[in-house]
Amino acid sequence: MPRYVILEHDWPMRHWDLLLEAGESLRAWRLLEEPRTGGPIPAEANLPHRLFYLDYEGPIPGDRGQVQRWDSGTFIWVENEPERAIFDLEGNRLTGRFVIADTSFRPL
């Protein structure tokens, strides 16, 4: 089953990086508020990340702050399209079906 991680990142401002395993890389979004199940959270698409980040915590090269694991687990893709992603998370903090579309991350 594919893995995911949410990393709390302190640069350039506090945000959370949602990284979902997608083949040989991680599909990535920046969440601008702490993840939760109660409603939409502003989200920005980010460039794909290396699989390395599934297990990494620490400094980011290029003096771009630090990351710390906020949540991790496995997930199942329901829909994986360029403008929309739906997935079922099974993590330590988040569990359930989520969607990223229209610049937000929210439970379904």
C-alpha positions in Angstrom: 0.0 0.0 0.0 1.4 3.5 -0.8 2.6 5.7 2.0 2.1 9.3 2.9 3.6 11.8 5.4 2.7 15.2 6.6 5.8 17.2 7.6 5.6 20.4 9.6 7.9 22.9 7.9 9.1 26.1 9.5 10.3 28.0 6.3 9.6 30.5 4.9 6.5 30.5 7.2 5.0 27.7 9.3 3.1 25.2 7.0 2.6 21.5 6.6 3.8 19.5 3.5 1.4 16.7 2.5 3.4 14.1 0.5 1.7 11.2 -1.2 3.6 8.3 -2.8 3.0 8.4 -6.6 5.3 5.9 -8.3 8.9 7.1 -8.1 8.2 10.4 -6.5 5.8 12.1 -4.0 2.9 14.2 -5.1 3.1 17.3 -2.9 1.0 20.1 -1.5 1.6 22.9 1.0 -1.1 23.1 3.6 -1.4 26.6 5.1 -3.1 25.6 8.3 -2.6 22.6 10.6 -4.4 19.6 9.1 -7.7 18.6 10.7 -10.9 16.8 9.8 -13.3 19.6 10.5 -13.3 21.6 7.3 -11.3 23.0 4.4 -7.7 24.0 4.7 -6.0 26.3 2.1 -3.6 24.2 0.0 -1.1 25.0 -2.7 0.3 22.4 -5.2 4.0 21.9 -4.8 6.7 20.3 -7.0 7.1 16.5 -6.7 9.4 15.4 -3.9 11.8 12.5 -3.6 10.7 9.4 -1.8 13.5 10.1 0.7 11.1 12.5 2.5 8.8 9.7 3.6 11.2 8.9 6.4 13.1 12.2 6.8 13.1 14.7 9.6 15.7 17.5 10.0 17.3 20.4 8.1 16.3 21.1 4.5 19.3 21.8 2.1 19.8 25.4 0.9 19.1 26.9 4.4 15.3 26.3 3.9 14.4 25.5 7.5 13.6 22.2 9.2 10.9 19.6 8.9 9.4 17.4 11.5 6.9 14.5 11.0 3.4 15.5 12.0 1.6 12.4 10.7 2.3 9.4 8.5 0.7 6.2 7.4 -0.8 4.5 4.3 -3.4 5.6 1.8 -5.4 4.5 -1.2 -5.9 6.7 -4.3 -9.6 7.1 -5.2 -8.8 9.8 -7.9 -5.4 11.1 -8.9 -5.8 13.9 -11.5 -3.7 17.0 -12.1 -6.4 19.4 -10.7 -8.0 17.1 -8.1 -6.9 14.3 -5.8 -9.1 12.1 -3.6 -7.6 9.6 -1.3 -8.3 7.5 1.9 -5.8 8.1 4.6 -5.0 5.7 7.4 -2.6 7.5 9.7 -1.7 8.2 13.3 -3.6 11.5 13.4 -5.8 11.6 10.2 -8.1 8.8 9.0 -10.8 9.0 6.4 -11.4 10.2 2.9 -9.9 13.6 1.8 -10.0 15.7 -1.3 -7.6 18.3 -2.7 -9.4 20.6 -5.2 -10.1 24.2 -5.7 -7.0 25.1 -3.6 -8.2 23.4 -0.4 -7.6 20.2 1.5 -10.8 18.9 3.1 -12.6 15.7 4.3 -15.3 14.2 2.2 
